[in-house]
Amino acid sequence: MVSSLQLHRINPINHAGSACAAATAAAVGSHQIIKQAKPAWICAVSEDNSVPENMKHHHTHAVASNQCCSAAVQAIDAPIGAVWSVVRRFDKPQEYKRFLKSCDVILGDGDVGTLREVRVVSGLPAACSTERLDILDDEEHVMSFSVVGGDHRLHNYRSVTTLHSAPPLAGGGGCRTVVVESYVVDVPQGNTREETCAFVDTIVKCNLQSLAQIAENLAKK
């Protein structure tokens, strides 16, 4: 059965307000400090009924005026245990993230705070990324990591992935899992929010589709 995937793109920025703030800053001169707008707390899946209410707080991000936020939802025809066994491997993201060619743990043993360095396949505007494990909850099936260094353009990237069980489809079938992955990231200089989200959404979408294929094959064994 073909897995389903949905994308949720969030753009909380008030462009008129941003233009007003820029004009005010120019008017008062360079000797005064202009207070920057506070980040907006945005839930990337607030309108998605397939995501349980008790999971939505994991996908609520502080989004600054120079950032964008989005989410993808992937249904997988496999039990949650099979899917989580792949997702939780912070040391082996390349098992389902096809744009990564290698991963080395450079600090830690897999617990929260562990650092990894991943190498990206050729053809992408990046070479490597240093990432920190922020959340690993085996009971609630929640994983989160932040990009803290490397040679890439996705600065201050933070991703949260959650899993929850879903009832079988009408007409039969086995256990199903819904995977939600949301992120917030800086918009690179020279790019728009739409361009940044389109690029990252493509990566996330491909990763989740690959995860679905791997987990469904595991469930058949």
N, C-alpha and C positions, 0 to 999 in steps of 0.2 A: 504494500500500500504506500502510496506517495505521501511523504511527510509534508505537513503544511507549515508555512513560515509567514509571519507578519512583521512589518517594520513600523516603528513608531518614532517619528521625528519630532523633536521639541525645539522650538525657537522662541524663547520667552523674552527676547530683546525688544525693547521699545525704541525703534529707530528715531522717532521724533524726539524722545527724551534724550537720546545719545547726542543728537545734533545740537540740542539746546545746551547740554552740558559742555560740549566743545566750544560753542559760541561764548558761554559764560567764562570759561577758562581763558579764552583769548582776550576778553574784555578786561579782566582784572589784572593782567600782566603776569610776568614770570616770577615776581617776588612773593606771591601768595601761594599757599598750598591749597589745591582744590580737593575737597573730600570726594573720593570715588564712591560710586553707587555700590551698595552692598549686594553680594550675590543673591540671586533668587533661588529659593528652594523649589525644585521642580521634580514631580514624579513622572518618569518617562513612560509609565504604563497606567496612568490614572484612569483612562477610559477603556481599558481592556478588561472585559468581564471574564476572560479565561484565566486571569491572574488572581489568585486569592487575595482578599483584602489584607490578611496578615503577612503577606509577602511583599506588598507594594512599598513598604517603608525602606526595604533594601535597595529599591530602585529610585529613591528620591535623592537627587544630587544638588549640591550648591553650585549653581551655574553663574559664572561671572559674565560681564559684558563682552569679553573677548573669547568666550567659549561657546561650544554647542553641545547638545545632549540628544541622545537617541537610544532606541532599544529595538531588539528583535525578539520574537516569540516563535519557538519551534516545537511542534508536536512530533513525538517520536514513538513508534510502535515497539516499545521495549519497556520492561519494568525499570523503576527508578534506580534499583541497585546496579543494573548493567550500565546505565547512563552515567551514574555517579562514579563508577569505578574508572571511567575514562577521564571525566572532568576533573576529578580531585588530584590527578597526578601533576602537581606543579612542576615536577622535574622532567616531565615528558609531554609538553604541550604539542610537540610536533606530531604526536600520534594522530591528532585529528585537525590540527591547524596546518593546512597544506602550504601556507606561505612561509612557514618556518622550516629551516633545514637542520638545525641542531639546537641543543640546549645544554648548558652547563650550570650546575648549582655552584655558586661562588661563596656562599655563606649560609650556614644553617643546615638543618637536617629534615626539612619539610614542614616544620612548624611555622606558625605566624612569625613574620620577620625574616624568613628565608629569602635570600636574593638569588636570582638566576640571570644568566646572560643568554639571550637567544639570538641566533643568526638568521637573517632573512634571506629568502631565495633571491636570485638576481632578477632584475627587471622592475623592482619596486624602489621608491625613493627613500631607501633606508638600507643600512648595513647590519646593525645590531641594536639590541635594546636591553637595558638592565631593568629588571622588574622585581618588585617586593611583594611577597604574599601578605595581604592585610587581614583576610578572613578565611578560615577553613573550618566549617561547621559540619561535621559528619552526621549530626542528628537532624538539623534543619536543611541540609543539602544546600549550603551557601558557600560560595567562593568569591573572593575579591582580590585583585592585585592592582598595583600602581606602577607606572613607568617612572623610574627615578634617574635614568641616565641612558646614554647610548648615542648612536649616530642615526638620527631619524628626525622627522618633522612633527611628530605627535607629542608635543610637550604637555606635561601635567595630565596625562591620560590616566583615567581610573575606570576600571571595569568591575561590574558585579554580575555574577551568574547565580541564578537560583533554579532549583528543580522542584517540581511537585507532581504527584500522581494525578492522573486523569482517568475518568471512567472509560470503559471500552466503547468503541463506536457502535451505533445502532446496527443490529444485524449480526453481532458477534465480534470476535476478535479478543486478543489478549490484553494484558496490562499496557497502559500507555503512560508516557511521561511528557510533561510540558517544561521546556527549558526557556528561561528568560535571561537575556543578556543585555544589560544597559551600560552606557558609558558616558563620560563627560571628558572633553579634551579642548585644549586651546586651538583657536583657529589660526593656522600659520599665516604669517605676513604675506600678503599678495593673493590670498585665497578668501573666498566668501564662506559663510556658515553652510550654505547649501552645498558648495563644492566639498567642504570638509566632511559633512555628514554623508554625502553620496559615496565618497571614497571609503570611509570607515564602515559604513553600512554594507558595502560590497564585501569587505573582508569578513565582517561578522557573519553575514549571510552564508558565505562559502564555508566558514568554519562550522556553523551549526548544521548545515546540510551534510557535511562530512561526518560530524559527530553522529547524526541520525543514522547514516549508513553503517558506521562501525558498530554502534550500539545495537542496531537491529540484527546485524550479523552475529554479534555475541549472544543475543537472546535466542537465536535459532540453534545454537550448539547444545 
